[in-house]
């Protein structure tokens, strides 16, 4: 069945709330077994739109959905800070089958207009000045929860209140040829968050956002039961962010496994690739993590990364937390990566749960800039997570702490326009078993 929202009373005037008209079109289409609900050219304002089974919400070229979402607290709020409301979104649904958002139109979250206090005068921890959330926000602008066969294709997403796309507990998710553009000062504006999902493909996306470009995580506390995040492919994407190009882990206790990322470019970014195992059982933001995720069987290949730091892998927990991290990072491979950075990469685990079986091969890493002596004598333990920018950073290509069977082979490390106290060793180790095979150094500042 084909339904045009104009036939249900929708008005493209940028002011009228078209929620009812769009929902009538979706429900009518679903009642006839499903089909396409069409949004024609024009700016259509709307509040929450709940999808139904077997519905394609299609945007024609020139169509824009203009958010009227409001500052509504989460009734089940678990945090002291202003909540991220998981029950509010602009487009989405729960426990649906065969749903899609397609077409060359725009979804405008209007986060800048509605949800971000401006010019608070504070220097926030990520990549310079940014706005800070003071108001209750929908967590995902587009959000699907426990759905099967989800397609998000070709649309452009602008300025969400929080995450752009958040899929939780879903199976068979396809995000392709999506363009995401957010104000780089916005808070927590992740590009695509895949959370406790299986059988996922992200391809051909162009992401500019003000937090993690693509986040792979396993927030089982939010989902309410254990479910792995697994069988994921990421390819042919371009990512620019104020935080991590791709982040694996941190939020959640579920396993994360069987992931490949290939043929992508990460640029103008704080950290290229971040992998994190954390526990935080009484988190101020309501993100409770009790064991940390088991991260394994991950492969990265054919990437270009331009970032302050190419790799940051670490375990973390609050200083007053006596609990033991039970998660781990194991069997991770990096091949054919060209990287440019202004500081070395940090890999820091815990003695009781070291990194295992990580291989770097055919890496060409260029390091530049003046290196200070902040971490020359001692790299902090714990490392200053999310707040290391005031420091010069790691003066080696790699610093590795608490690790077993790490291999760096067939790689080149070059220094360009570099000065200061850059160190000549490729890797500095603390309680780490690292094998160096057939690597070379070019133009080290000390002449080595």
CORRARA-V121525 format. One record per backbone hydrogen bond with DSSP energy under -0.5 kcal/mol. NH is the residue of the N-H (numbers start at 0). CO is the residue of the C=O. If there is no record, write none. Layout:
nh:NH co:CO
nh:NH co:CO
This chain:
nh:2 co:35
nh:4 co:37
nh:6 co:3
nh:7 co:4
nh:8 co:5
nh:9 co:4
nh:12 co:10
nh:13 co:42
nh:17 co:15
nh:17 co:44
nh:21 co:17
nh:22 co:18
nh:23 co:19
nh:24 co:20
nh:25 co:21
nh:26 co:22
nh:27 co:23
nh:28 co:24
nh:29 co:25
nh:30 co:26
nh:31 co:27
nh:31 co:28
nh:32 co:29
nh:33 co:28
nh:34 co:53
nh:35 co:0
nh:36 co:55
nh:37 co:2
nh:37 co:35
nh:38 co:57
nh:39 co:37
nh:41 co:61
nh:43 co:41
nh:43 co:63
nh:44 co:15
nh:44 co:42
nh:45 co:65
nh:48 co:89
nh:50 co:48
nh:50 co:91
nh:53 co:96
nh:54 co:51
nh:54 co:97
nh:55 co:34
nh:56 co:54
nh:56 co:99
nh:57 co:36
nh:57 co:55
nh:58 co:101
nh:59 co:38
nh:59 co:57
nh:61 co:103
nh:62 co:59
nh:63 co:41
nh:64 co:105
nh:65 co:43
nh:65 co:63
nh:66 co:64
nh:66 co:107
nh:67 co:45
nh:71 co:69
nh:72 co:70
nh:76 co:73
nh:79 co:283
nh:80 co:283
nh:84 co:82
nh:84 co:136
nh:85 co:83
nh:87 co:84
nh:89 co:140
nh:90 co:140
nh:91 co:48
nh:92 co:142
nh:94 co:144
nh:97 co:147
nh:98 co:148
nh:99 co:54
nh:100 co:150
nh:101 co:56
nh:103 co:58
nh:105 co:62
nh:106 co:155
nh:107 co:64
nh:107 co:105
nh:108 co:106
nh:108 co:157
nh:110 co:158
nh:113 co:109
nh:114 co:110
nh:115 co:110
nh:116 co:114
nh:116 co:131
nh:123 co:121
nh:126 co:124
nh:129 co:121
nh:130 co:184
nh:131 co:116
nh:133 co:114
nh:134 co:114
nh:136 co:82
nh:138 co:84
nh:139 co:87
nh:140 co:162
nh:141 co:163
nh:142 co:90
nh:142 co:140
nh:143 co:165
nh:144 co:92
nh:145 co:167
nh:147 co:95
nh:148 co:170
nh:149 co:171
nh:150 co:98
nh:151 co:173
nh:152 co:100
nh:153 co:175
nh:155 co:104
nh:156 co:178
nh:157 co:106
nh:158 co:180
nh:161 co:162
nh:162 co:138
nh:163 co:189
nh:164 co:190
nh:165 co:141
nh:166 co:192
nh:167 co:143
nh:167 co:165
nh:168 co:194
nh:170 co:146
nh:171 co:197
nh:172 co:198
nh:173 co:149
nh:174 co:200
nh:175 co:151
nh:175 co:173
nh:176 co:202
nh:178 co:154
nh:179 co:205
nh:180 co:156
nh:181 co:207
nh:185 co:182
nh:188 co:185
nh:188 co:209
nh:189 co:187
nh:190 co:211
nh:191 co:212
nh:192 co:164
nh:193 co:191
nh:193 co:214
nh:194 co:166
nh:194 co:192
nh:195 co:193
nh:195 co:216
nh:197 co:169
nh:198 co:229
nh:199 co:230
nh:200 co:172
nh:201 co:232
nh:202 co:174
nh:203 co:234
nh:205 co:177
nh:206 co:204
nh:206 co:237
nh:207 co:179
nh:207 co:205
nh:208 co:239
nh:209 co:188
nh:212 co:243
nh:213 co:244
nh:214 co:191
nh:215 co:246
nh:216 co:193
nh:216 co:214
nh:217 co:250
nh:219 co:217
nh:222 co:218
nh:223 co:219
nh:228 co:254
nh:229 co:196
nh:229 co:227
nh:230 co:256
nh:231 co:257
nh:232 co:199
nh:233 co:259
nh:234 co:201
nh:235 co:261
nh:237 co:204
nh:238 co:264
nh:239 co:206
nh:240 co:266
nh:241 co:208
nh:242 co:210
nh:244 co:270
nh:245 co:271
nh:246 co:213
nh:247 co:273
nh:248 co:215
nh:248 co:246
nh:249 co:275
nh:250 co:248
nh:251 co:249
nh:252 co:217
nh:253 co:217
nh:255 co:293
nh:256 co:228
nh:257 co:295
nh:257 co:296
nh:258 co:296
nh:259 co:231
nh:260 co:298
nh:261 co:233
nh:262 co:300
nh:262 co:301
nh:263 co:301
nh:264 co:236
nh:265 co:303
nh:266 co:238
nh:268 co:305
nh:269 co:242
nh:270 co:242
nh:271 co:308
nh:272 co:309
nh:273 co:245
nh:274 co:311
nh:275 co:247
nh:276 co:313
nh:277 co:275
nh:278 co:315
nh:279 co:288
nh:282 co:279
nh:285 co:282
nh:287 co:285
nh:288 co:279
nh:294 co:292
nh:294 co:327
nh:295 co:255
nh:295 co:293
nh:296 co:329
nh:296 co:330
nh:297 co:330
nh:298 co:258
nh:299 co:332
nh:300 co:260
nh:301 co:334
nh:302 co:335
nh:303 co:263
nh:304 co:337
nh:305 co:265
nh:306 co:304
nh:306 co:339
nh:307 co:268
nh:308 co:269
nh:311 co:272
nh:312 co:345
nh:313 co:274
nh:314 co:347
nh:315 co:276
nh:317 co:278
nh:320 co:317
nh:321 co:319
nh:325 co:290
nh:326 co:290
nh:327 co:292
nh:329 co:294
nh:330 co:355
nh:331 co:356
nh:332 co:297
nh:333 co:358
nh:334 co:299
nh:335 co:360
nh:336 co:361
nh:337 co:302
nh:338 co:336
nh:338 co:363
nh:339 co:304
nh:340 co:365
nh:341 co:307
nh:342 co:307
nh:343 co:393
nh:344 co:396
nh:345 co:310
nh:346 co:398
nh:347 co:312
nh:348 co:400
nh:349 co:352
nh:352 co:349
nh:354 co:401
nh:355 co:328
nh:356 co:403
nh:357 co:404
nh:358 co:331
nh:359 co:406
nh:360 co:333
nh:361 co:408
nh:363 co:336
nh:364 co:362
nh:364 co:411
nh:365 co:338
nh:365 co:363
nh:366 co:364
nh:366 co:413
nh:367 co:340
nh:368 co:415
nh:368 co:416
nh:370 co:368
nh:370 co:418
nh:371 co:369
nh:374 co:392
nh:375 co:372
nh:376 co:372
nh:379 co:377
nh:384 co:382
nh:386 co:383
nh:390 co:387
nh:396 co:424
nh:397 co:425
nh:398 co:344
nh:399 co:427
nh:400 co:346
nh:401 co:429
nh:402 co:430
nh:403 co:354
nh:405 co:432
nh:406 co:357
nh:407 co:434
nh:408 co:359
nh:409 co:436
nh:411 co:362
nh:412 co:439
nh:413 co:364
nh:413 co:411
nh:414 co:441
nh:415 co:366
nh:418 co:368
nh:420 co:370
nh:422 co:394
nh:427 co:397
nh:429 co:399
nh:432 co:402
nh:433 co:431
nh:434 co:405
nh:436 co:407
nh:436 co:434
nh:439 co:410
nh:441 co:412
nh:446 co:443
